[in-house]
Amino acid sequence: MFGFDSDMIFRIPALLAALTIHEYAHARMAVSLGDPTPKYLGRLTLNPVAHLDPIGLIMLWLFRFGWAKPVPFNPYNFQDVKKDTMLVAFAGPASNILLAFTVAVLMGGILPLLGIRSFVIDQILIWTYQYNLGFAVFNLLPIPPLDGSKILGSLLPGRQAEWWESIEQYAPMFMIALLAFGFIGPIISPLINSLHRIIMGIVGIIF
């Protein structure tokens, strides 16, 4: 299960890129909206060590769906608590989609135009693309403690939002069970494929 296959050297930088850009985007958005908490806690950084969550990293490695250490923030520093909390939550998946799109542009147009061909570069970019697509779509699921859950919680009225937040303490084990028993894959795979087709369609128009 934990064997170090020949792809490991390519998968590790791809994994680190996906989770680091995701959590950095959360931190950057929170700080830009007026909350300095992520900066004070050392999370406004592109150093992947600051963002690693052991369980989430193992899940991401095994299933390509996982999570990093959540970026702490104080929503009461925001001008609009609900809207700004939703923006912070959405920033993570959005950054993964943007990185995946950037990789697709590189592989589908820029590198071929420049005549750059490298097996190592291609493999790292392919894994980076795949992990970022998976990370983005998975984190948009409305299941605590994922970003999609926080987006949904921001849209719910008072009491329902409080109840939704209260169940997050049970979420990690529930999420691990969903992944371990294979319930997430059939749901998320069609969504990843749809996002892939959209990105490839845009790249095809550009080039």
N, C-alpha and C positions, 0 to 999 in steps of 0.2 A: 504493500500500500504506500509506503513511504520511500520506495526505491528511487535512487538517483539515476534517472534515465539520461540518455544522451542529449535531451532537450533542456536539461536543467540549467546549463550555462546561458541559454537564451531566455528561459522562463523567469529566472530570478530578477534580472533587470526590468523585465516587462511587468512583473508583479509589483515591484517596488515603485515603478513609475505610476501604475494605476492607483495604488492606495495613497501614495504621497501627494499626487496632484489633487486627488479627491479631498483629502483632509485639509490640505493647504487652502483650497478654494473655500471650504467652510470657514476657516479661520480668517482669511482675507475678507470675505463678505461680512462676517460679524464685526471685524475691526472697522471696515469702511462704513458700517451702519451705526457706529458709535460705541461699541462695546470693546474695551481693551483687554478683556479677560484672556482670550487666546494668546495675545502677545505676552502678557505677564506670565503665562504658564508655559511659554516656550513652544507654542504650537504654530506660530506664524513663521514657519520654516519649511524649506524643501528637503531637510534632512529626514530620510525615511525612518530613522531610529525613533524619532519623537512621535511617530504615528502608528507604530506597530502594535497590533493586538494579537497575541499568540494564537488564540482560538480562531479568530476571524481569518488570520493568515493561513492556518491549516485548512480551513474550509475553502478558502480561495484557491489554494494550491490543488486540493483534491477535486473540487467541483466546479472551479472557475466562478463560483459565487461565494462572496464572503464580505468581510468588513474590516475596517481598521479601528484604532482606538478613537472613540467619539471625541470631537473637539468640544470642550466645555465652553459655554457662553452664558451670559446673564441677560435674558431677554428684557429685563426692566431697564436696561441701558438704551434700548431702542425707542425711537419716537412712536412707532406703531408696532406693538408687541406681536400681534398675529401676522401681519403682513411681512415684517422683517424676519421673524422666525421662519416663515415659509421660504423667504429668499435665501436665508442661510442654509436651510435644508436642501433646496434645489440646486444650490451652487456646486455641491459635490458631484452629483450625477451629470450636471451640465458640463463640468470640466472634463469628465471622462469622455463624454460624447465629442467634445471639441478636440480632445487629444486623439481619439479614434479617427475623426475626420481629417485631422492634420496628417496622421500616418497614411491614411488612404490617398490623400493628395500627393504625398511624397512617393508612395509606391506606384500609384496609378498614373503619375504624370511627371513630376519634377525629376526624380532620379533617372527614369528612362531617357528623358530629354537631355540630361547631362551626361548620359552614357555611363552612369555609375552602377555597377553590378557587383554585389558581394554577398556570398552565401550567409555570412555572419550577420551583416546588416539586415538582409531580408528576413532571416529567422527572428531576430530581435523585434523587428517592426511587425511581423505577422503576429507574434505572441502579444506584443503591446496592443495591437488592434483588437485581438480577441478578448484579452483580459479587460480592456477598457469598455468594450461593448457589454460584456457580462456584468462587470461591476456597476455600470450605469443603470442598466435595466433592472438588475437584482435589487439595487438600493432604492429604486422607485416603487417597489412593491409596498402596498399599504399595510405592512406587518411590523409591529414594534420589534426591535428598536430602529428599524431602517428609516432612511430619509423620507420615503413615501408615507410612512406612518406619521412623521412630524408634519409633513405637508397636509395630510388629512386632518390631523389634530388642530392645525391652525385654521382650518375651514369649519370645524365643528363649533356649535354654540357652547356657552359656558359649562354647564354640567356634563354634557357629553364629552367635551374636551378634557375635563378633569378626570372622568372615568377612563377615557382612552389613555391618558398619561399614567394613571395608576396601575395599569396592567403591564407596563413596561418592565417591571421588576421580574416578571415571569418569562420575559421574551427570549433571553439567550438560549435556555434549554429547549424551548419550543422551536426556535429557529434551527438549532442543531438537529432536532428530531426530524423536522421537515426535510432538511438536506440529506440526512443519513438514510431516510426511507424513500428518497427519490421523488418526493411530492413536488419539489420546486421545478425540476427540469422540464417536465411536460408543459408547465405553465409558462415558463420564461423563454424556452427555446424559440417558439414562434415569434415572440416579441423581439428577441435578438435578431432573428432572421429578417423581420420586417425593417428594423432599424438599419441592418446591414444593406438591404436593398435600397433604402432611401439614400444612404451615404454614397453607395456605388452609383446610383442614378445621378446624384449631384456631381460627383467626380467625372462621370461620363459626359455630362453637359459641359463641364469646364474644359476637359481635354478631348 
